[in-house]
Amino acid sequence: MARYELVKRSVALITLTNPPVNALSSPVRHAIANSMERALSDPKVRAVVICGENGRFCGGADIREFAGPLRGPPLIPVLEAIEAGDKPVVAAIEGMALGGGFELALFCHYRIAQSKARLGLPEVTLGILPAAGGTQRLPRLIGIPAALEMITTGRHISAQEALKLGIVDQVTDQNACETALEFALKAVGKPLSPRRVSTLTTPCPPDLDALLEAATMQVKKKTPGVMAPLACIQAVRAAATMPYSKGMKQESELMATLFNSGQARALQYCFFAQRTAGKWTLPSGAQWNNSKPREIRSAAVIGLGTMGRGIVVSLARVGISVIAVESEKKLLENGRQMVIGMLERDAKRRGVSASLNLLKFTLSLQDLKDVDLVIEAVFEDMALKKRVFQELSKVCRPGTLLCTNTSGLDVDALAGVTDRPHLVAGMHFFSPAHVMKLLEVVCGPRSSSETIATAMSLGKKMGKVSVAVGNCPGFVGNRMLKPYLDQATFLLEEGATPEQIDKALEDFGFAMGVFRMSDLAGLDVGWRVRKESGLTGPDVDPKNPPRKRQGRRYCPIPDMVCEQGRFGQKTGRGWYKYDKPGDTNAKPDPLIQNLLETYRSRYGIQPRNISDQEIIERCLFVLANEGFRILEDGMAARPEDIDVIYLFGYAFPRHRGGPMFYASMVGLERVLERLEHYHQAHPDVPHLEPITMAYTGAQKALKSDKLDEAQALAKSCAGRPDFLPCDGLSICATHSHGKCFKLHWCCHLGWCHCKYVYQPMTNVAQLPSTPVPAAPSDCTDTIDLSISLTERFLRISPCFLPPPCPESPKYCNIAELFIDDYIVKRINGKMCYVQRPPIHTEAPSTPPQINPASLTPQKQHTEDKQTVEETVKGPKMGHCSSPSSSEDSGINALGGHYLESCEEESEDELSTDGHSSPGSLWDQDECTLLSPSKSIVEIIENIETTV
Ligand SMILES: CC/C=C/CC(=O)SCCNC(=O)CCNC(=O)[C@H](O)C(C)(C)COP(=O)(O)OP(=O)(O)OC[C@H]1O[C@@H](n2cnc3c(N)ncnc32)[C@H](O)[C@@H]1OP(=O)(O)O
């Protein structure tokens, strides 16, 4: 994990060897500690250089280790030995020095960076803070303002910027390690005290309070509700106001608060989910590591509407030559000017020259005969798209890949009109395509693995986060959006206002509520699609009940809003009013209030008070429920893929992890229960019905006395100021594991992880006493969740690990409370989180059911026995029959990312695509068990433990 060599006869070279990023895993920390000890005690060694193998210094702590108890030597003492030593230590930074890797460098006496290296403290993006002294050392080195900016944003800086700031001592174009070796020799004999960052005094600006206050306001605005940046500011304040050792203590305490928080879990989950999504897999067995992509040097884009223009820019700026095609001269010229303007602005921003020479504009498809790949981005009309694909089939050379940017139409139907269905796939960009990071790569049943590999790899080249999805109406993102939008309008009917719904969603963490976002995206697009699909307009049978379509509940309010010419921001009126067309400042409109009141009285609807909790539950649980249907249908391979789509395409708040992860945090039992509740109240809304499997599971579950007991305890806490009801918005240990008592009082165990947000903990001894059996009771007391949604979810999502060890065990004196696989046991005064031994019951436990419909018929006999994990690996190659959600494609639902980075280009007149798709760190000791019973010891060998 680290190589030790003596070079130049007197320099110890320590090379971190933990591919791919030389993360500071337990063996690496061990190896650094041992190597430093050796170097400091060897009289031949006069200086030390630390570098990383394969041109990468260090990517920081091993994030995977965060999910379990800390093993091996804690990092800080290892690093302190470096600084305290009497021999100069030089960090040779190549590639990257991030997080703990950067902190390692800050403990060295000197730092040399290779000119291409990047440095930073990205911990905040993982929901934590730089807790190996980063918050105390960086301000001492570079001052409060610069350190504050780096720490609260997690921004990576270049070697040159690091030199300017005074973080590194030298930047070299040569090999950093060679340079550092020379540098180290020259440093021998020079005094080390001034090089020890811990001894420096933080330069304290006179306006410290104002500065920190401004930073606080800024992060609250930019990342509302996110804890880590606020904790970072507190830690930096300590660097300015406290001696080093006290500051370190403060840093550690703040870290302890963050480390076990649900937000940290969510953000770390996002990190890995994003990387998992790139590892696509198809039912055929083809996957990312056994399929070779083609190299794409030239491409064509058909249609220069909003989407087409963004796609041209995305391709050209990564060096791919692009032929852009339009149907009319005026549209072509307009598109040309806009693309050039966009590319020029983009190049200026990046400090490079615009690659205009890669562009060609034409009116003729004949010009496309030699391109490697075509992306069609014409109007969202199947007949038109089919004509284009037929034509492409004739014109393009046989090997050209044909892709469509449809936001939800049947990709296989398009493949069917070509002479090369295996070379057809969907590439669904999100609007504006040059800004939004998400790309859904749609695998048709006949798409070859090479085609998918090429589309995925091209997405990566363009800097997109690409996710492979199956071919069903709306694919994954827009398919899920429909039930979400439906719930929002149903809530309006029932008594809510657009402002109230938006506020609840914004408080949850969305940058914009659903109605404000719809106003931004434009309401007319969805209206037109609804008219085309016969949901509204003259084609609707007058005898049809106004609030029903095909036997399902339908809300005509969005149509009524459009009938008044209210198309959103662009017309100055929509769900809100604006001072003028194009204005972005949304104000509540009494006319909308009147419209809603008139509507309700017309249909005899008695408006009721709707809580924020109901808004969140109905809008978001229905989203996750559809996600489960998508998994069941095989249209997404994993919950991570769905979450990544929502994070990058629909601005789902990252600190909530995505709709699927959020559901797991709330507790799937709870989600199921609430969905059942709402479905009973609204039986004509099929999307509220929990997916079949979950429903069946709940019906068969045995009610346990144990559960009642836990509920009784939880209930008895109701009303206490220090025990707040869980709104699902804050996370405790039970939630993180998806095991929540039905009554949902979070803090009854006294070790809820939400204490940062909620009230201080209360000693459990002060709880009203509820008798709890001392010994584990008979297994039959437990609830059988083996076929429940929870179980299924956990099986298909190995990434949803059990929570890290809960803190404050001293507060807990309850013997056994968890249900299902995990129980909390008190053993010799230690609280342990123990995996339950296998349950042997009379009734055979039903294995998680596999939807036979998700298997291709010829494979079913062999795949029947597979686990759920195996069967959901790849998107199913079929066209499923869910109702079309293409109508929602105009709404890039919640667009925080979009808003931040969108350029001011006017996206008004669309030539061809009316659809613009919317666009204590853990106490180091491990649990010591003195004399528990043997069976427990065996179980505990391989479990999570707490002190
Ligand atoms: C008390 C001390 C506390 C310290 C706190 C910390 O240090 S927290 C960690 C801070 N570091 C980071 O946040 C860096 C995270 N990593 C990255 O940003 C990028 O991975 C990279 C280092 C810039 C490299 O990017 P690149 O695009 O080249 O590769 P990938 O992102 O695809 O990563 C390759 C694989 O490596 C895994 N990985 C990367 N970093 C870590 C890490 N810190 N811990 C564990 N694993 C890491 C990544 O998941 C990829 O794995 P695959 O299995 O191949 O998907």
The ligand as an ORCA input file, in Angstrom:
! r2SCAN-3c Opt
* xyz 0 1
  C     -10.186     12.263      8.554
  C      -9.805     12.332      7.130
  C     -10.944     12.675      6.280
  C     -10.753     12.865      4.977
  C     -11.929     13.131      4.164
  C     -11.693     12.783      2.703
  O     -10.602     12.712      2.216
  S     -13.094     12.501      1.851
  C     -12.536     12.129      0.230
  C     -12.140     13.346     -0.483
  N     -11.819     13.017     -1.835
  C     -12.703     13.108     -2.795
  O     -13.808     13.527     -2.630
  C     -12.226     12.676     -4.152
  C     -13.255     11.794     -4.790
  N     -12.788     11.335     -6.070
  C     -12.841     12.089     -7.169
  O     -13.205     13.232     -7.180
  C     -12.423     11.449     -8.433
  O     -12.607     10.078     -8.291
  C     -10.953     11.729     -8.808
  C     -10.033     11.420     -7.648
  C     -10.820     13.198     -9.205
  C     -10.563     10.830    -10.004
  O     -11.501     11.032    -11.048
  P     -11.525     10.030    -12.298
  O     -12.556     10.559    -13.197
  O     -10.153      9.852    -12.803
  O     -11.952      8.614    -11.737
  P     -13.308      8.173    -11.064
  O     -13.981      9.317    -10.410
  O     -14.080      7.394    -12.031
  O     -12.781      7.221     -9.905
  C     -12.115      5.999    -10.232
  C     -12.463      4.987     -9.188
  O     -11.908      5.395     -7.940
  C     -12.952      5.442     -6.950
  N     -12.621      6.534     -6.031
  C     -12.230      7.765     -6.350
  N     -11.967      8.465     -5.249
  C     -12.180      7.639     -4.213
  C     -12.066      7.778     -2.805
  N     -11.658      8.937     -2.241
  N     -12.380      6.732     -2.031
  C     -12.767      5.553     -2.573
  N     -12.901      5.364     -3.918
  C     -12.600      6.392     -4.706
  C     -14.205      5.716     -7.740
  O     -15.335      5.332     -7.033
  C     -13.969      4.858     -8.959
  O     -14.242      3.541     -8.565
  P     -14.863      2.517     -9.581
  O     -15.084      1.287     -8.789
  O     -13.865      2.360    -10.671
  O     -16.113      3.143    -10.050
*
